């Protein structure tokens, strides 16, 4: 079989399939704008939840249950400190109250925190942060360490890699899995009007001597209605993310960088002492209902795409579902 796409989804599918005895080749063009490479690394089905996306929440929770074992097999550490969702004004606080009420209805309570309680968790929060929620179940992972670990374990299971796309490829694939993120829309007619690129910009900041260390928790904030997240890394922070319907425009805009830095400084003032070491734009694979497409498209063609903001989170459950499709097909099931 051939997997089109060498991001977290494609590599996870390749690993699970190779481990199950399939001969696997991954076609990977290693775009610098791939969603897996340009990602914050949040595994956050709870704080991503919103009314109307109940199916997304359920799938995320299912996948989250798989993540400890998934990460352990890969040897990739998880940040288990949880998430603080914070607000800087009355309108932002109302948004968090809506989220808390919705989570309570879904049986997933989050704890409301006052300004003082927030600072007991993270003393470096800025004075404009007025209230928030504690969401202990969320995790985060270093996305680039995860990619490296997946490539390593794929090679250990004899997965082959090429940058030659069919039909130029000489791979004789009985099954092709389309897992090319936002680019999947161009790989099969059934995906043309389903998958679309959603541009996001992120920044990587590195601590410098004398600067306050990054927070222990992932910080998800609303600043005057604008969402911003700060995901800790051992040497600094990943700050994101803008979101645009801009096609495949790979430029990092001045306005995007300005907004991210301004809002991140409001939340964590110490970043003014950090070094700005990277700015990047990536493309998420959007779908009409925010649910991924994981199914047969035609005989011999499976889609595993459309994960939007949750590609890293949904990697293990996606790989498991694709493997089920492959086993059903091998046993003569319907495609």
Residue pairs with C-beta under 8 A, 6 or more apart in sequence:
1 17
1 22
1 23
1 24
1 25
1 173
1 174
1 175
1 176
1 177
1 326
2 24
2 25
2 26
2 27
2 166
2 169
2 171
2 173
2 175
2 176
2 177
3 10
3 13
3 14
3 17
3 24
3 25
3 26
3 27
3 176
3 177
3 179
4 10
4 27
4 165
4 166
4 176
4 177
4 178
4 179
4 180
4 184
4 187
5 26
5 27
5 28
5 178
5 179
5 180
5 181
5 183
5 184
5 305
6 26
6 27
6 28
6 29
6 30
6 151
6 161
7 34
7 35
7 36
7 37
7 147
7 179
7 180
7 181
7 311
8 36
8 143
8 146
8 147
8 150
8 311
8 312
8 315
9 36
9 179
9 181
9 304
9 305
9 307
9 311
9 314
9 315
9 318
9 319
10 26
10 28
10 177
10 179
10 180
10 304
11 26
11 147
11 150
11 151
11 154
12 150
12 315
12 316
12 318
12 319
13 177
13 179
13 304
13 318
13 319
13 322
13 323
14 24
14 26
14 154
14 159
15 150
15 153
15 154
15 157
15 159
15 319
16 319
16 320
16 322
16 323
17 24
17 177
17 322
17 323
17 326
18 24
18 154
18 157
18 158
18 159
19 157
20 323
20 326
20 327
22 326
23 158
24 154
24 157
24 158
24 159
24 160
25 159
25 160
25 161
25 162
25 169
25 171
25 173
26 154
26 159
26 160
26 161
26 162
27 162
27 163
27 164
27 165
27 166
27 169
27 171
28 161
28 162
28 163
29 163
29 165
30 163
31 37
31 183
32 38
32 250
32 280
33 248
33 250
33 280
33 281
33 282
33 283
34 181
34 282
34 283
35 181
35 182
35 200
35 282
35 283
35 284
35 285
35 307
35 311
36 143
36 146
36 147
36 181
36 311
36 312
37 143
37 144
37 147
37 280
37 282
38 200
38 202
38 280
38 281
38 282
39 143
39 202
39 282
39 311
39 312
40 140
40 143
40 202
40 229
40 231
40 238
40 240
40 241
41 140
41 141
41 142
41 143
41 146
41 231
41 238
41 312
42 48
42 83
42 138
42 140
42 218
42 220
42 229
42 231
42 312
42 313
43 64
43 67
43 78
43 138
43 139
43 140
43 141
43 312
43 313
44 83
44 135
44 138
44 139
44 140
44 218
44 220
44 313
45 56
45 57
45 59
45 60
45 61
45 63
45 64
45 138
45 310
45 313
46 57
46 61
46 83
46 103
46 108
46 110
46 135
46 137
46 138
47 83
47 85
47 99
47 133
47 135
47 138
47 220
48 56
48 57
48 60
48 309
48 310
49 56
49 57
49 60
49 99
49 102
49 103
49 106
49 108
50 99
50 102
51 102
53 290
54 106
55 289
55 291
56 290
56 291
56 310
57 106
59 291
59 292
59 314
59 317
60 310
60 313
60 314
62 317
63 313
63 314
63 315
63 316
63 317
63 318
64 137
64 139
64 313
66 316
66 317
66 320
67 78
67 139
67 313
67 316
68 78
70 315
70 316
71 77
71 78
71 141
73 153
74 146
74 149
74 150
74 153
75 149
76 141
76 142
76 145
76 146
76 149
77 141
77 142
78 139
78 140
78 141
79 139
79 140
79 141
79 218
79 232
80 139
81 216
81 217
81 218
81 232
82 134
82 135
82 136
82 137
82 138
82 217
82 218
83 134
83 135
83 138
83 217
83 218
83 219
83 220
84 113
84 118
84 121
84 122
84 132
84 133
84 134
84 135
84 215
84 217
84 218
84 219
84 220
85 96
85 99
85 110
85 132
85 133
85 135
85 220
85 221
86 96
86 118
86 125
86 129
86 131
86 132
86 133
86 219
86 220
86 221
86 222
86 267
87 93
87 95
87 96
87 129
87 130
87 131
87 132
87 221
87 222
88 128
88 129
88 130
88 221
88 222
88 223
88 224
88 266
88 267
89 128
89 130
89 224
91 224
91 225
92 221
92 222
92 223
92 224
92 225
93 130
93 131
95 222
96 112
96 131
96 132
96 133
96 222
97 112
99 110
99 133
100 109
100 110
100 112
100 133
103 109
103 110
104 110
108 137
110 133
110 134
110 135
111 133
111 134
112 131
112 132
112 133
113 121
113 131
113 132
113 133
113 134
114 131
115 129
115 130
115 131
118 125
118 129
118 131
118 132
119 125
121 134
121 217
122 215
122 216
122 217
122 219
124 212
124 215
124 268
124 269
124 270
125 215
125 219
125 267
125 268
126 265
126 266
126 267
126 268
126 269
128 223
128 266
128 267
129 221
129 266
129 267
138 218
140 218
140 231
140 232
141 312
142 233
143 312
146 312
151 161
154 161
155 161
162 169
162 171
164 170
166 173
166 176
173 300
174 300
175 300
175 301
175 302
175 326
175 329
176 300
176 301
176 302
177 302
177 303
177 304
177 322
178 184
178 187
178 188
178 191
178 297
178 301
178 302
178 303
178 304
178 305
179 303
179 304
179 305
180 187
180 305
181 283
181 284
181 285
181 305
181 307
181 311
182 195
182 196
182 197
182 198
182 248
182 283
182 284
182 285
182 286
183 283
184 191
184 195
184 285
184 303
184 305
184 306
185 191
185 192
185 194
185 195
185 196
185 197
186 192
188 297
188 298
188 301
188 303
190 297
190 298
190 303
191 293
191 297
191 303
191 305
194 287
194 288
194 293
194 306
195 285
195 286
195 287
195 293
195 305
195 306
196 245
196 285
196 286
196 287
197 246
197 247
197 248
197 283
197 284
197 285
197 286
198 243
198 244
198 245
198 283
198 284
198 285
198 286
198 308
199 242
199 243
199 244
199 245
199 246
199 247
199 249
199 281
199 282
199 283
199 284
200 240
200 241
200 242
200 243
200 244
200 281
200 282
200 283
200 284
201 240
201 241
201 242
201 252
201 253
201 256
201 257
201 260
201 279
201 280
201 281
202 238
202 239
202 240
202 241
202 260
202 279
202 280
202 282
203 238
203 239
203 240
203 257
203 260
203 261
203 264
203 276
203 278
203 279
204 233
204 236
204 237
204 238
204 239
204 276
204 277
204 278
204 279
204 280
205 236
205 237
205 238
205 239
205 264
205 271
205 274
205 275
205 276
205 277
206 235
206 236
206 274
206 275
206 277
207 213
207 214
207 235
207 236
207 273
207 274
207 275
208 273
208 274
208 275
210 273
211 270
211 273
211 274
212 270
212 273
214 230
214 232
214 233
214 236
214 237
214 268
215 230
215 232
215 268
216 232
217 232
218 229
218 230
218 231
218 232
219 229
219 230
219 267
219 268
220 227
220 228
220 229
221 227
221 228
221 229
221 230
221 263
221 266
221 267
222 228
223 262
223 263
223 266
223 267
226 259
226 263
228 239
228 240
228 260
228 263
228 264
228 267
229 239
229 240
229 241
230 237
230 238
230 239
230 264
230 267
230 268
231 237
231 238
231 239
231 240
236 274
236 275
236 277
237 264
237 268
237 271
237 274
239 260
239 261
239 264
239 271
240 260
241 260
242 253
242 256
242 259
242 260
248 283
249 281
250 281
251 281
252 279
252 280
252 281
256 281
257 279
261 271
261 276
264 271
265 271
265 272
284 307
284 308
284 309
284 311
285 305
285 306
285 307
285 308
285 311
286 306
286 308
287 293
287 306
287 308
290 308
291 306
292 304
292 305
292 306
292 307
292 308
292 310
292 314
292 318
293 303
293 304
293 305
293 306
294 302
294 303
294 304
294 318
294 321
294 322
294 325
295 302
295 303
295 325
296 302
296 303
296 325
296 329
296 335
297 303
298 335
299 335
300 335
302 322
302 325
302 326
304 318
304 321
304 322
307 314
307 318
325 335
328 334
329 335
